[in-house]
Amino acid sequence: MTLSDKLRANPLASREDTCAMLLDMTAPLLEHFSPGRAFVVLGPEAAHFNRQAAYFEGFARPLWGLAPLHAGGGDFGHWELWREGIRNGTNPAHPEYWQPTTNHNQRSVEMAALGFALALAPEKLWDGLDEASRANLITWLSEIQNVNMADNNWHFFPVMAGLGLERIGVVIDQESKARHLARIDEIYRDEGWYGDGPGGYIDHYNGFAIHFYGLIYARHMRDRDPERSNLYIERATKFAQSFREWFGADGAALIQGRSLTYRFACAGFWAALAYAGVEALPWGEIRGIWVRQMRWWMPKEMFDARGVMTVGFGWSNYLMSEEYNSPGSPYWAFKAFLPLALGEAHPFWTAAETPLEQNSAPRTNAPAWMITRRENGDVVALMAGPPRLQMRNAADKYAKFAYSTRFGLCVESDRWTEGGFFGDNILAFSRNGYSFSARSRNLDQHAGDGFLTSHWQPIPEATIHTLQGFAGGWELRVHRISATENLSTLESGHAAPARCGTRRGKTAGGPAPTQHGLTLALNSGHVSTVVDLTATRSAIPLDTAPNTNLIAPHAAVGVLAGDIPAGETVLITAVRAFFGPGSVGSVPGRAEVAELLARAGWPAQIADHVRSPVLEQLNLEFVA
């Protein structure tokens, strides 16, 4: 039986099932230890850091799951591999020495995992070391207190390393710790949400990093630092109320932001609530979100033939990766195993799984510049930014108009338009009709009660103000465009897992449109619709470039194509995407647009641009 077969057969109905899942996923790693056991070498692919750091990543990240397994009384028969790795990796005279960490060094990331593991499993990682090895470990791990971190969630890494050092009796640099924790406070926004660094970026790092570490800190430091521990618990409790809206009823997490190759690390926040004993939601709901997220991944093509987790998302795919992803990176997912530190009698394990509601009203999350709603169990999130420009494919991961738990985002969305492809949930502009540019940064953004606005400029010749909101089951976008010359435009809805074979199709401009909206209806039950409410653009189907969608290697989008003149133009778009029974329903009209305009304080006469669009439907085969 392959690893995938084992995982698909595991019901994850108990703590015992979760232990089996962890051990099954760890087993394929054992044969990839280096001769000195300090590295786990999983492949030849490179990240922006050197190979030693990458191989150390493969060694350290499984500890996020193995240390809780030990803390909860679980058996694992291969701890000597990690002990020997520590002996040699911290020994400057050994060929597999990990090398010291320096400013902004990847080793600091994995030192957090090692410190965490020392805090939970000193009997396995410390007690078996000789005195020289102990001294080397202390010297090597302590250096994280003396170097600079990236100015984001990294400020927690010295704190996590410090928990391990203190557990083995080392006095840590309290001034360094205080400085890092103070910076974490400075990036806090409101309602439980942090911006990951000075740019205020919103993504899953809120859950599987900042709150995850804060809750671990609260569990370990509640007696010695009650004020800060209680603060982290208070913030995490607030965060849970809106972060729950990032999860579909089937367990899928919102597909948005960087580091999505960490996969079920998205369950890490709920795992950390359990570890810290924080009932931010009823235990049945916390366990339900956690276990459904874990199960959601089991049918996915996450592993290679060796049983090693690959870089990718729904399938192996380096196009969606970040420059810091090495073959060992996906094992950050093991953060989700943190509840294994808890005994079987803990309410996290004993509570009955509580389902999430299938449908929920739109909810504005102002600190995240986001509005979410759940329909047929799936979540759609409208987002206004800000984009995280330093990341690979940053515009696709942060600057699209919408993200969902069902319809995966596409990377390189506007890169392939000359070849007849296009991506999802963007409005792109072109001077020549072939090379297009979409939103990649904002000049400004705002979240109000039921609406989002953004001000952006994708090319020097076009400045856009966009208003977004929900109208029933529809997403509404109102674009006010100022152009200094005639331009071509393309705007898309959600990508559906299908192939329509239109690569050589026309992408923009041309004669007066006869169809202003398009529904892609798949035999699998996926439905994606995009409609031009101004009735000035043609609706066409386009494939996304192969291998650019995170869910399916093939995907297609409905696209509105048209030209705009120099001067002022208003474009109004309605988008709807869902899975399951039901119909698209009535297209929003002037009244719905007027209501959104009034909510945002935009001029009421903009609604006069609404016309009666003509829609068509294209029936497509589902492509897995």
C-alpha positions, -999 to 999 in steps of 0.1 A, spaced: 0 0 0 14 34 -10 16 63 14 -12 80 -5 -34 49 -1 -27 48 37 -36 84 41 -68 82 21 -78 52 42 -71 70 75 -104 85 89 -86 108 113 -113 101 137 -90 99 168 -57 109 183 -44 74 174 -53 80 137 -34 112 138 -4 96 152 -5 70 124 -7 98 99 24 115 113 44 83 114 33 73 79 44 107 65 77 106 84 88 71 74 98 80 38 122 106 51 143 82 71 162 69 41 173 104 30 194 112 60 230 121 52 259 99 65 264 122 95 226 124 100 227 163 102 210 167 68 179 153 52 185 154 14 152 152 -5 161 165 -39 184 186 -61 162 217 -64 176 249 -50 163 278 -30 179 313 -25 200 299 4 228 274 2 224 237 1 235 232 37 206 254 49 182 235 26 193 201 39 191 214 75 155 225 67 147 189 58 162 177 91 144 203 113 109 207 100 97 171 108 104 180 145 73 203 144 53 170 145 77 146 162 82 166 193 45 169 201 42 132 195 68 125 222 53 151 246 20 134 243 35 100 251 37 87 216 63 62 204 88 69 177 118 45 172 142 68 153 152 96 177 188 85 174 189 98 139 181 133 151 204 131 181 233 121 159 224 149 135 225 174 164 259 160 175 274 165 141 255 195 129 266 216 158 302 204 157 324 229 139 349 201 132 324 179 114 319 179 76 281 183 81 284 213 105 253 234 100 274 266 100 265 296 122 234 317 115 239 352 103 217 382 97 185 372 78 197 336 75 175 307 67 191 287 95 172 310 120 139 296 106 149 261 114 165 270 147 130 278 159 119 243 151 149 229 170 143 251 200 106 241 200 116 204 199 141 209 228 113 224 248 89 195 242 113 166 238 145 172 258 146 135 268 151 126 232 172 154 219 193 165 249 195 138 275 214 114 251 241 140 242 277 139 257 290 171 274 309 183 243 279 179 221 258 198 247 282 226 247 283 228 209 245 228 208 242 256 233 268 277 215 253 271 181 216 277 190 223 307 212 238 326 183 202 333 170 199 359 198 227 380 183 217 383 147 190 403 128 158 387 117 137 395 87 112 422 98 81 400 100 70 368 118 107 359 120 109 379 152 94 349 169 122 326 159 147 337 186 118 334 211 111 298 200 148 289 202 149 306 236 121 283 249 143 253 241 174 268 256 156 276 288 142 241 290 178 227 290 189 252 316 205 280 296 200 316 306 189 335 275 194 371 265 162 387 279 169 420 262 171 404 228 138 385 235 121 417 246 132 436 215 118 409 192 85 406 211 81 444 211 84 444 173 57 417 170 34 441 190 42 469 165 29 449 135 -4 441 153 -34 457 135 -68 450 151 -94 423 158 -67 397 162 -50 404 128 -13 412 123 3 426 92 33 404 85 59 431 86 59 469 79 39 464 47 9 451 66 6 420 44 -23 396 50 -20 359 45 -19 326 63 12 337 82 -13 352 107 -24 317 116 4 293 110 32 316 122 25 346 143 -5 333 163 10 298 163 41 309 180 23 333 203 1 305 216 31 282 222 47 310 241 15 315 262 15 278 270 51 277 282 53 312 297 19 316 314 35 316 349 66 336 341 51 361 317 14 362 324 7 396 310 21 388 275 7 353 275 -28 366 282 -24 392 255 -15 365 229 -45 345 241 -68 375 238 -56 383 203 -59 347 192 -94 345 205 -104 375 185 -86 362 154 -105 329 156 -138 346 151 -129 358 116 -102 333 106 -129 306 107 -143 324 76 -112 314 57 -123 277 58 -149 260 36 -174 235 51 -154 207 34 -122 218 52 -105 237 23 -86 268 34 -86 300 14 -61 298 -14 -44 331 -10 -9 345 -2 26 330 -1 39 297 13 8 277 2 32 248 -4 30 243 34 -4 229 27 -21 217 59 0 240 81 -31 261 76 -46 239 103 -18 250 126 -36 278 143 -64 255 154 -38 231 166 -21 258 186 -54 269 203 -57 233 215 -21 232 227 -25 264 247 -59 253 261 -77 283 245 -114 276 237 -117 305 213 -146 287 197 -164 256 211 -140 226 211 -162 208 186 -158 236 161 -121 240 166 -116 202 162 -140 202 132 -121 229 113 -88 213 121 -97 177 111 -116 187 79 -86 207 68 -63 177 74 -87 154 55 -91 178 26 -55 171 17 -56 133 17 -69 128 -19 -44 154 -33 -14 145 -53 11 157 -26 37 130 -28 63 117 -52 69 80 -59 92 79 -28 64 92 -5 81 125 -1 59 156 0 66 178 -31 67 215 -35 34 225 -49 -2 227 -38 -29 204 -52 -1 187 -72 37 190 -77 43 225 -91 73 247 -87 57 275 -107 37 284 -76 66 283 -52 86 310 -35 123 316 -39 128 303 -4 112 269 -11 135 239 -10 125 202 -12 122 202 26 100 232 28 66 215 27 72 198 60 62 230 78 29 213 74 38 192 105 29 222 126 -6 209 123 4 179 145 8 200 176 -23 186 193 -5 153 196 11 168 227 -23 166 243 -36 134 259 -66 115 246 -88 129 273 -83 165 262 -116 180 249 -99 187 215 -98 149 210 -131 140 227 -153 167 213 -176 158 184 -168 175 152 -191 205 147 -198 213 110 -195 249 97 -226 264 82 -231 260 45 -240 296 39 -232 328 57 -237 365 51 -209 387 39 -185 397 66 -162 427 64 -128 421 79 -114 456 79 -79 449 93 -74 424 64 -90 446 37 -113 417 30 -150 407 27 -158 370 30 -190 350 24 -198 313 23 -221 297 -3 -227 260 -7 -200 255 19 -173 273 -2 -157 306 8 -151 335 -15 -130 364 -2 -129 398 -19 -96 415 -13 -82 450 -18 -45 443 -9 -19 453 -2 2 431 -25 35 417 -12 58 428 -39 89 409 -27 73 375 -34 74 355 -66 41 359 -84 31 385 -57 4 400 -78 -14 367 -82 -11 357 -46 -22 391 -31 -36 415 -57 -65 396 -74 -100 408 -68 -111 376 -53 -98 343 -38 -117 312 -28 -115 278 -12 -129 260 -42 -114 277 -73 -76 278 -72 -57 309 -81 -35 311 -111 1 323 -111 16 342 -141 -20 353 -149 -12 381 -174 22 368 -186 8 345 -214 -18 367 -230 2 369 -262 -1 331 -265 -39 333 -260 -40 324 -223 -52 344 -193 -56 341 -155 -83 345 -130 -99 375 -112 -79 403 -127 -85 434 -149 -55 439 -172 -46 468 -196 -26 469 -228 -13 496 -251 -8 471 -280 -36 445 -275 -11 417 -268 10 425 -237 -12 431 -206 -6 443 -171 -29 438 -141 -29 452 -106 4 445 -89 4 472 -63 -20 497 -47 -16 535 -43 -42 531 -16 -69 507 -3 -98 509 22 -123 486 38 -157 499 48 -190 484 59 -197 459 31 -173 474 6 -137 476 -5 -119 503 -25 -85 503 -41 -66 529 -61 -40 514 -85 -20 521 -117 -8 490 -136 7 510 -165 15 547 -167 -14 553 -191 -42 541 -168 -52 549 -133 -81 530 -117 -103 533 -87 -121 500 -80 -151 494 -57 -160 458 -46 -188 442 -27 -213 414 -27 -248 416 -41 -266 384 -31 -245 355 -45 -227 378 -69 -194 397 -66 -197 433 -79 -167 453 -92 -170 489 -103 -140 504 -120 -135 541 -127 -107 543 -152 -87 574 -163 -67 567 -194 -43 590 -213 -47 570 -245 -68 543 -261 -63 509 -244 -73 473 -246 -87 455 -215 -93 420 -203 -112 411 -171 -118 376 -158 -138 356 -133 -128 325 -113 -108 297 -130 -127 264 -134 -109 230 -137 -116 226 -174 -100 230 -208 -118 249 -236 -91 248 -262 -91 285 -271 -53 292 -270 -54 306 -306 -86 325 -299 -89 363 -301 -81 380 -268 -92 416 -271 -107 444 -292 -126 437 -325 -161 443 -336 -190 453 -314 -198 426 -288 -229 404 -291 -224 385 -259 -216 404 -227 -214 376 -202 -202 340 -201 -210 310 -179 -186 281 -178 -207 251 -167 -188 219 -160 -203 185 -158 -187 181 -123 -209 209 -109 -184 237 -110 -199 269 -124 -181 302 -131 -197 333 -146 -185 367 -155 -208 395 -168 -202 430 -181 -230 450 -167 -221 480 -189 -226 458 -220 -196 472 -238 -173 442 -238 -173 408 -255 -174 376 -234 -149 349 -245 -136 317 -229 -98 314 -225 -76 287 -210 -52 296 -183 -16 287 -192 -10 250 -184 3 243 -149 -4 278 -136 -35 269 -116 -28 257 -81 -58 232 -80 -57 217 -115 -30 217 -142 -57 227 -167 -82 255 -160 -103 280 -180 -118 314 -173 -145 336 -187 -130 368 -199 -145 402 -208 -126 418 -237 -129 453 -250 -112 486 -259 -116 518 -240 -109 554 -252 -86 580 -237 -104 598 -210 -129 586 -183 -145 551 -186 -167 531 -162 -167 493 -163 -190 474 -140 -186 436 -136 -206 409 -119 -189 376 -111 -203 344 -96 -187 310 -90 -200 280 -71 -200 243 -69 -230 221 -66 -267 222 -76 -284 255 -84 -284 281 -111 -265 313 -117 -297 332 -110 -306 368 -119 -278 391 -129 -275 421 -106 -290 453 -120 -290 490 -115 -305 488 -80 -278 465 -67 -250 486 -82 -266 518 -68 -268 502 -33 -230 494 -34 -222 529 -46 -243 544 -18 -226 523 8 -192 535 -4 -202 571 -9 -195 570 -47 -215 591 -71 -250 577 -77 -249 585 -114 -223 557 -120 -252 533 -118 -266 549 -150 -239 529 -169 -257 496 -162 -273 481 -192 -290 447 -200 -262 423 -208 -265 393 -231 -252 360 -216 -242 327 -231 -233 294 -215 -204 271 -225 -207 235 -213 -173 220 -205 -159 187 -193 -143 186 -158 -105 182 -161 -89 169 -129 
